[in-house]
């Protein structure tokens, strides 16, 4: 299993709507994530800084890099683009984090 973490950024005041949309996440998006080898996925919000912290557990044989080419993922990015900092293709601006400690 591989652990992966990164940060993203919401636009100010978008926290409630971001949570609401994730409470209603599309089943086809969940299936795409699972099919790509995402075993667990959590996103946490620091409302004071509008920073999102994402943590994933991935299978050793995951294909998460291919998700960027998946139609449902691209549709989700477009749906979320008004709430967060995004790249020109609507993918979230994200910053990978280095794991410096793990108790397991």
N, C-alpha and C positions, 0 to 999 in steps of 0.2 A: 504494500500500500504506500502511496505517495501523499504527503501533506503539502498543500499549496495555500498561500495567503497573499492577498493584495488589497490595496485601498482604491476607493473611487470617491467621487465627490458629488454631493447633491447641490442643487441650487437652493439658496436660502428659503426656508419655509416649506420645502417639498417633502419633508419627512412623513407626514401623515398620509399623503397621497401615494408615496412610494410604498409604504407598508400596505395600504389598501389594495394596490395593484398586485402585490406579491401574495396577499391573502387570497386573491382570485387567480393565481397563476394558472396558465393554460395547461391542461393535461398533456397536450402534444409537445409542449416545451419540456415538461418533466420527463417525458419519454425520450426525447432527444438527449437530454443530459444523462439519463441512466444508460442509454445505448452507447454513449461516448465514454462510459466508464466512471462517471461521477457517482461515488458511493455515498457521500454525505456532502452537504453544502449548507453553510450558514452565513448570513449577512447580519452584521451588527451596525447600529447607527450611533455615532456621537453627535447628538443634536447641537451641542455648543459649537462645533466646528463644521457641521454638515458632512463629516467624513464617514464613509462606509468602510467597514472592515469585512472582507470576505474570506472565508476559510473553507477549503474543500479537502476531502479525502478522495483520492483517485485510485483506480485499479492500476496495477503495474502495466497493463496492456491498454491503457486509456487512449482515446483518440480526441481529446478535448481541443486540440489545435484545429481539427476539421470543423468544429462547431461554427466558426466564423462564416463558413460557406453554406450552412444549413438555413433553408428558407424561413423556418419558424423562429430561429434565433435572430435573423435579420429583421423579421417582423416585430419581434419583442423589442429589439433595440430601437426601432422607429417609434414604437409605442411609449417607450420610456425616455426618449430623447428630450422631451420638454421639461423633465425633472432633474436632469443631471448633466455634468460636463461630459461632452461626447466628442469623438473624432469625426472627420468629414463623412465617414460611412455609418454614422450613428452608434458605433460601438462605444462603450463607456471608456473614458480616459481612465486608465488603471496603472497602478504602480506596484510591481511585484515586490514582495517582502522576503528578506532572507531569514530563514529560521536560525536563531542564535541559541535557543534552548528548547529542550523537549523533555518532559517527564512522562515516561510511558512504560 
